[in-house]
Amino acid sequence: MALLGRVTGSGRYLYLETFDEDRDIVGLGIREEYNDANGLKTLLTEEYPAFVHRMSSELLLSRLCPVKIRDGDQRKDEQRWDEYVKGEGIDVNSPRAIERWTETLPPAWISIPDPNKVDVYVYVYDRGGAQV
């Protein structure tokens, strides 16, 4: 389950309820389907390895992931996400508070769903790439 919301004074978040049987969920995917006036569909899918440094030992887990609202042509910054995955500029070997995690996380973009214009789907994926 995924919910898009706002935390007062903190910006937008995706709230995710996940079941992680293998305890290896590393990221979330956002698939957006745009519908134009002529009925033409355009797809955009981006995957964000947001949890690669925040693995959990829990099977059922509630997660918050900060997101930015896509209101134009914003796209995933592949270079910044690659640096994040490699741990560049962060200490990946020590436990980190949620505040520090959100400071180091590059932007994850999502559109606000709009009936007949854009449908938004969210999924999580694991180390093997399987979508859950």
Secondary structure per residue as TSV (DSSP state, phi and psi in degrees):
chain	resnum	aa	ss	phi	psi
A	1	M	-	360.0	140.6
A	2	A	E	-134.9	135.0
A	3	L	E	-129.2	135.7
A	4	L	E	-96.5	126.9
A	5	G	E	-148.5	-177.4
A	6	R	E	-128.4	133.1
A	7	V	E	-99.1	124.8
A	8	T	T	-51.1	123.9
A	9	G	T	77.3	0.9
A	10	S	T	-123.9	-4.5
A	11	G	E	95.9	-163.7
A	12	R	E	-93.5	147.2
A	13	Y	E	-140.0	150.9
A	14	L	E	-97.3	128.3
A	15	Y	E	-100.5	121.1
A	16	L	E	-119.0	130.7
A	17	E	E	-102.6	118.7
A	18	T	E	-125.2	150.5
A	19	F	E	-115.2	114.6
A	20	D	-	-118.9	79.2
A	21	E	T	-56.1	-40.0
A	22	D	T	-94.4	-0.7
A	23	R	S	56.2	46.3
A	24	D	-	-140.2	26.8
A	25	I	E	-69.0	127.2
A	26	V	E	-115.6	-17.0
A	27	G	E	-163.1	-179.0
A	28	L	E	-128.0	149.6
A	29	G	E	-116.4	145.9
A	30	I	E	-126.6	119.5
A	31	R	E	-114.2	125.3
A	32	E	E	-118.7	132.3
A	33	E	E	-113.7	114.2
A	34	Y	E	-98.0	136.0
A	35	N	E	-116.9	121.4
A	36	D	-	-90.7	176.9
A	37	A	T	-62.8	-22.5
A	38	N	T	-91.9	4.2
A	39	G	S	85.3	6.2
A	40	L	-	-77.6	132.4
A	41	K	E	-102.9	137.5
A	42	T	E	-122.6	134.5
A	43	L	E	-109.5	144.0
A	44	L	E	-136.6	122.5
A	45	T	E	-126.3	129.1
A	46	E	E	-132.8	138.6
A	47	E	E	-114.0	135.9
A	48	Y	E	-121.5	114.3
A	49	P	-	-78.3	56.6
A	50	A	T	-67.4	-23.8
A	51	F	T	-106.2	10.0
A	52	V	T	-59.2	-29.7
A	53	H	T	-105.3	10.0
A	54	R	-	-132.5	50.5
A	55	M	-	-65.7	153.5
A	56	S	-	-127.8	154.9
A	57	S	S	-98.0	4.2
A	58	E	-	-88.4	144.9
A	59	L	S	-78.4	-50.8
A	60	L	E	-105.2	123.0
A	61	L	E	-141.9	137.7
A	62	S	E	-96.5	130.4
A	63	R	E	-128.0	144.5
A	64	L	E	-113.1	134.8
A	65	C	E	-130.5	121.7
A	66	P	E	-65.3	140.9
A	67	V	E	-135.8	159.2
A	68	K	E	-111.1	143.0
A	69	I	E	-81.0	124.6
A	70	R	-	-78.1	117.8
A	71	D	-	-126.9	18.4
A	72	G	S	-166.8	-132.8
A	73	D	S	-101.0	27.1
A	74	Q	-	-63.6	139.4
A	75	R	-	-136.1	162.6
A	76	K	-	-58.3	133.6
A	77	D	-	-89.0	95.6
A	78	E	H	-57.8	-40.1
A	79	Q	H	-64.5	-46.2
A	80	R	H	-63.7	-38.4
A	81	W	H	-69.2	-37.3
A	82	D	H	-62.0	-42.9
A	83	E	H	-62.6	-40.0
A	84	Y	H	-62.6	-47.2
A	85	V	H	-60.7	-39.8
A	86	K	H	-73.0	-11.6
A	87	G	T	82.7	16.8
A	88	E	T	-67.0	123.1
A	89	G	T	84.1	2.3
A	90	I	S	-133.1	154.1
A	91	D	-	-92.8	98.4
A	92	V	T	-80.6	-9.1
A	93	N	T	-95.2	-5.4
A	94	S	S	-115.0	148.9
A	95	P	-	-61.5	139.0
A	96	R	-	-125.4	142.1
A	97	A	-	-70.1	157.0
A	98	I	H	-58.2	-35.0
A	99	E	H	-63.9	-43.3
A	100	R	H	-65.8	-38.5
A	101	W	H	-61.2	-47.1
A	102	T	H	-66.6	-27.7
A	103	E	H	-70.1	-34.1
A	104	T	H	-90.7	-13.7
A	105	L	-	-75.6	124.8
A	106	P	-	-66.1	163.4
A	107	P	-	-63.5	136.4
A	108	A	-	-109.3	124.8
A	109	W	E	-99.5	141.2
A	110	I	E	-148.9	141.4
A	111	S	-	-87.8	154.0
A	112	I	-	-81.0	126.7
A	113	P	-	-56.6	142.8
A	114	D	B	-141.6	113.0
A	115	P	T	-49.9	133.8
A	116	N	T	68.2	3.5
A	117	K	T	-122.1	-51.0
A	118	V	E	-145.4	127.3
A	119	D	E	-105.1	138.0
A	120	V	E	-122.2	130.5
A	121	Y	E	-123.1	138.9
A	122	V	E	-123.4	139.1
A	123	Y	E	-142.7	162.7
A	124	V	E	-110.5	157.6
A	125	Y	E	-136.7	157.6
A	126	D	E	-106.8	-177.9
A	127	R	T	-56.5	-33.7
A	128	G	T	-80.4	-5.4
A	129	G	-	92.5	-1.0
A	130	A	-	-69.7	133.3
A	131	Q	B	-84.5	134.7
A	132	V	-	-113.5	360.0
